[in-house]
Amino acid sequence: MSMKRVRSRLLGASLVLGAIVAITPFTAQSADFSGQRVELVVASSEGSGTDAFARIFQPFLERHLPGNPTVVVANRPGGSGLVASNWFDRNANDDGTTLIVTGGSLPVTYLFAGDDKVKFDMVAWNPVVVAPFGTCYQAREELGVTGEDPVADVTALREAGDLKFGAKNATSSEVLAFMTFDFLGVDVAPVFGLESGESRQAIQRGELNLNQDSSVKCISEREPLAERGIKVFMTSGLADPDGNIVRDPLFPNMPHPGEVYEALNGAAPSGSQWEAIKYLINAKLINKGMFLPANASEDVRQTYDVAMEAIFADPEFQEMTVEEFAGYAQAFGTDAKKVVRNAVGMPQETKTWLLDWINTNLKAGGA
């Protein structure tokens, strides 16, 4: 693929999500990392997707940060990201030499784990870059789905009965799927204790008849899935930087859940459940993230903003990340701060409603 096409693809996704970022010009002195060691604290184990995300940036931070520091990766797995996050909040240097790299489980864990386990304020952190990732929903075709019309497919699922969907637990990332299905009038029985790979295998064997997966995988494996009788019938949608729900740019012709709801009910979605769903969809925009601590200085923040601008303009980086970012737009600096606030800055009344919904609808179901 030519670099012109690479840049065009990244720009196209940026326009869809409205996330083209103008880096703020320097108004403070640039930080200098000459002779220093910058540590990327990864909130997952070595070999994970979050670890891979950190290691992609590692050599380019060395190349584009002032002074060309040594950048190292330090894995601190555990607690769906809480072990590393609590450590980072207590110990990170404010001079730009300590950053944390997070995965998609942390935003949901942050919302649900409780003050006894969460010892940090994620909204106060300073994001360097946040990376979105879409989710698609799959169903076995014997339920009456065709993958051609989400409204008709959801109607078929409403009538099918005996729907089984796997998840790690009642407050794992699959909670968005459970809440979305319920909002659309689809009655789903949770099967807890399954990691994503186990759920993927279970729907292929027919032990589950619903599943969720990444939008990238749903596209790359659409034909093999169809051969096994599995259809992609809807996506979770994504959000723009202002928090508005939009279509997944990898599925531009597939309506998001709010559009499906309106088509089914003749009215735009509203109410407490829809507000909770919107926050959980916004959390998809920080599937991966890199953050400076809350007390990082202005010159450090601006230095990283400019470094990220240079990294994303680097032809070698563009070529390496075509598949990694799948055409989704990344957000930086001020825009990234807004994205994080829209994702995890959930008002207490919405959070209370959401936890009550989980306790009523999922905890009794086998969590």
Order of alpha helices (4+ residues) and beta strands (2+ residues): alpha-beta-alpha-beta-alpha-beta-alpha-beta-beta-alpha-beta-alpha-beta-alpha-beta-alpha-alpha-beta-beta-beta-alpha-alpha-beta-alpha-alpha-alpha-beta-alpha-alpha
